[in-house]
Each structure stands twice: as C-alpha cells, then as structure tokens.
Amino acid sequence: MSKNAKRAYVSILGALGVIILLVGIFTELDLTIGLIVAIACWIGSGILGRYWGVKKKKD
C-alpha cells in the first residue's frame, strides 16, 4: 500500500471521529458516548499512523 493511501486511511479515521463527535453534540445521542467514541477514533488513527509510519504534514 502506498504512503498516500495510508495517509488517506488515517485521515478518514480522524474525520470519522469529528463526525461522531458532532453527531453526539447535535442529536439525541448522549454526548459522553459520542465523545468517548470520537476519542477512541482519534487514538486509533494516531496509533495506526505511527504503525504505518505516516507523519502529519507541517505547513
């Protein structure tokens, strides 16, 4: 798998965390559940990025 594909998977997982957090805030879903799942997604994307050797771009 190429570096760009790995970076895309890590970015999608991070974005999924943001979406879940927003769903938890703006819907009937409990905020704490949304926050816990979002943090789990962000930690998972960090671990996956470190494992695959994908580093964030510095602007």
Sequence and secondary structure as in RCSB ss.txt:
>XXXX:A:sequence
MSKNAKRAYVSILGALGVIILLVGIFTELDLTIGLIVAIACWIGSGILGRYWGVKKKKD
>XXXX:A:secstr
  HHHHHHHHHHHHHHHHHHHHHHHHSSS HHHHHHHHHHHHHHHHHHHHHHT      
